[in-house]
Amino acid sequence: MLIIVDEDNINTRLDVFLSELYEGISRSKIQNAIKAGKVCVNGEPKKPSYGLKIDDRVEFENLEPEKFIKLEPENIELEVVWEDENMAVINKPSGMLTHPTFIETSGTLVNALLYKYGENLSDTNGEFRRGIVHRLDRNTSGLLMIAKNNKTHEYLANIIKEHQLTKKYHAVLKGFYPNENDVISEPIGRNNVNPKKMAVRSDGRPSLTKLKVLEHFGNDATYVELTLVTGRTHQIRVHTSYKNHPVYNDTLYGAGEGKVKTQEQVLQSYYLKFTKPFSSSIIELEIEPDEKLEKVLKYFRNRRV
């Protein structure tokens, strides 16, 4: 198996990186496999503590040899918001993994993409991430760019790296957010206690989120627009939690369960603006609030009447 390290995983420990793929295997077993030479980075064995760099080539044997892992195309309905011969923009629903892990190999966006596009997907980031240029958390819905070939993948990855992609989110935050406009510029790295979480930490990577309040619901909640200048893992969820106003129902980052029950965080990637690959045309896309966001907004607006 080969995976190319993208920007999301820079400085992530090698053992933590593999732990996210093998959620059912203990970290000690993964560390033993690394020490036994079953994992190489750029053709060389590394320590479990090795910090990954962008474009590192991580190659490894299946750490669960008793399981034959093969990705199958699945006829899962996809909402294609826009596409041309080089790329597509998909509206990913909440609850769907962007790409498989070694524990969950079906029901993901990649399975659906393989059925719809077959071999017409980039493989720059390996078989498990065919077509995937950037990701959304399982329970975050919204717009995702998909590359149909490696040349387009490189182009899209570069506009993300150079901050030439405008990406905006809608969210409901817990409590009354005090600043109508805010800029959150706290560095983000792995959580020392729980490696599946991220955290604000002084040695983290520079991270910048712009926040605009759209609507207040008393002291209970705030409807906001968030613009990502950088794109770190869990960035919005970490930054808003750090401000003591986590995304509504985001139990991983301290929001607890609100009165309105939803499938975890009420967060949607609703807007993208970018230059069409190999063209000067500007593509601007916006979608309506999803069912989860609409449900929470309706609840708070009705209470106010």
N, C-alpha and C positions, 0 to 999 in steps of 0.2 A: 504494500500500500504506500502511495506517495501523496503527501499533502504539502502544498507550498504555503508558507507562512504569510499572512496578509497583515495589514496595518493594525487590525484589532488585537493581534496576539504578540506584538512587539514587547519584549522584556518578560513575557510569560515564561515561567519555569517549564522545562520540557516535560517533567512528570505531571504538572498541573494541566498542561495542554492535552496530554494523552488521557488524563483522568476525565476530561470533559467528553471525550469520544467514548471511553469505556466507563460509563457511569456505574456499571454493576461490578466492576473490579476494584479491589482495594488499592489504595495508593501505594502501599508497601509492595504489592505484587507487581505493579507497574514499575516501581523503582528497581526491583530485582531484575525485571526484563531489560531495563535500560542498562543496568550494570553488567548483564550477561551478554551485551553486544547485540541484542535483538532490535535495537533502535539506532539509526544513524542519522546524523544531520550533515548534509552536504558530503555524504560518503564517509563520514568519520564518526566513531562512537563518541558520545558526550556523557557528562555526568547528569544525574536527574535534576540538579539545580541549574543547569545551563539556561541562560536567558535567551529566548528566541529573538532573531533579527528578521527584518522584512526580507522576503524572498528566500529564506532558508528552505531547503528541501528536506523534509522529514520523511524518512523511509523506515518502514518497520514491517515485521511479520505480523500476521494476525495473532494477537495475544490470547485469543480463545480458539485454538486450532480445532477444537471439537465442533465448532460452529462454522459452517460454510456460509459466508456472507456475500450475497449477491443482491444488488439493487434491481428491483423490478419496476417497469413502467406501470403506473396505475391510472385508471380512468377516473380522475378526480376533477370535478368542474373547476375551472379557473376563470376569474374575471380579468380579461386582458383590457387594460385601459388605453393602451397605445402600443403600436409596434410597426416596424419596418423590416427590411430584409436582414438587418444587423442586430437588432435588439428588440426587447419588449419591456413593457412596464406592467406589472401584475399587481392587483389589489389582494394582498395576502390576508386571509381571515385570521382573527384571533383564535388561538388554540392549535394552530398548525406550525410545526417546526419548519424552519427555512430549509435545513438540510439534515440528512440522517446522522445518527450516531451509531456506534456498534451495538447499542441496546435497542434503539428504535430505527428500524430500516424501512418502515412503510408509513404511508399516510403523510409524508412530508411534501413540501413544495417541489423538491427535486424529483420525487416519484411522479408527481403530476406533470412536471416539465418533460420528463423522459417520454411519457405517453404522448404528449402534444407535439413535441418537437423532435423526438428521436435523437439522431446523432447531430442535429443542428443546434448544438449547445457548446459553449466553450468548455475546455477541460483543463484550463490553466491551473486551477486549484485542486485538481484530482477528481476522481470518479464520484466521490461523495458530495462534491460541490459543483456539479455540472451546471454551468450557466450562472452561478451565483457570484456576484460582484461585491455586494454588501448584504447585510442581514438585518432582520428584525427579530426581537425576542419572540418566543412562542406565543405569548399572550398579548403582544402588540400587533395591531392590524395596520394595513395600509400599503403604500406604494413602494415597490421594489423593482429595481432595474435588473434585467436579465440579458446576458450577452449570448448571442447565437454563434459566435466564433471567437477565436483567441485574439485576433487583431482588435475586435471591438472591446473585448474584455480589458485589454491593455489600455485602450483609449478611455474607457469609463473609470477604470482604477486610477488613471492619472488625473482625471478631472476631480475625482474625490480627493486625491492626495494634494492637489493644488488649490483646493477649496473653490472650485469653479462650478460646483453643484449646490444649488439652493434647496435645502431640505427643511420643511417645516412640519411641526406636529401640533395636534390639539390634545389637551389633557385636562382632566379635572383633578385639582390638588386638594388635599385635606386642609381644612382651616381657611382663615382669612389671610391671603397673601398681601403684605402691606405695601409693596412697591408696584406702581402701575407699569413701570418699565424697569427691567433689571438685567444686569449682565453678571453671570456666574462664571468665574474663571479659576475654579479650584482644580488642581492636578488630580488625576485619577490613576489608581493602581489596584492591584489585587488586595482583597481583604485578608489580613494576616490570620484571622481565625477561621474563616470559611472561604476556601479558594474558589467556590462557585459564585461568590459575590465580588463586587468591586467596592472601592472606598476612596474617599478623599484622603490623600496622603502626600506629604511634602516631597517624596521622591517619585511621585507618580508622573504621568505624562501630561503635558499642558492640555487643558480642556476648556472649551468656551461654549457656553449656552446663553442665548439671548431670550429673555422672557417678557411677554406682554400680557397684561391682564385684560381679558375680554369681558368678564362678568363675575361679580361677587354674589355669593349666596349667604349673606350674613357672616357668621363666624364658622359656618359648617364646611364650606367648600368654595373653591375659586376655579373658574374656567379660564384657561390660558392658552396662548399660542407660544410655541417654543421653536426657535431657529437654531439648528446645530451648525456651529462654525467648524468644530472638530467632530469626529464621529467615534468616540471611544465606546467600548462595551458598556451597556447599561447607563450611558452618560446622563440622560435626562433623569432617570430614576435615582441615580446617585446624587446628582446636584440638587434636585428638589428635596430629597431626604435630608441632605446636609443642611438645607435651609429650614428644616423642621416642618416642611410642608410636602410630604411624600405624595406620590401619585395615588389617587383614591383606589382603595382595595389592593394596593401593592404590599402584600403581606411580607414579601422577602425583604423589603426596605422600610419596614416599620409602620406602615399605614394601618395595619389591622383590617378587620372586615367592617365595612361601613353598613349602614342600614339598607342601602340598595345593593343587592347581591349581584355580582358579575364574575366573569372568569378572570380573576386577578386584575392587573393594572388597567385603568381606563385611559388608554394612550393610543393615539392613532397618527401614523405618518400620512398626512392628508395632502401635501403639496410638494411637487418637484419642479425645478426649472433647470434646464441644461441645454448645451449646444448639441444638436443632433450629430452623431458620429460622422466624420468625414464630410461635413457640410457647415454652412454658416447659419443654418436655420435654428431658431430658438424654440425649444419645446417647453411648454408650460402646462402642467397638469394639476388638477385639483379634484378631490372627491368629497362627497357628502359624508357627514358623520355616520359611523357604523352603528349597528344595533345597540352595542354596549354603551357607547358614548351618548347616543340619543336617549336611551333609557335613563341614564343618570341625570342628564340635563333636564329631561321632562319632569323627573321627580322633584328636583330642587326648584325649578321654575313654578311648578304647581303649588308648592308649599308657600311661595312668596305671594301668590295671588290672594 
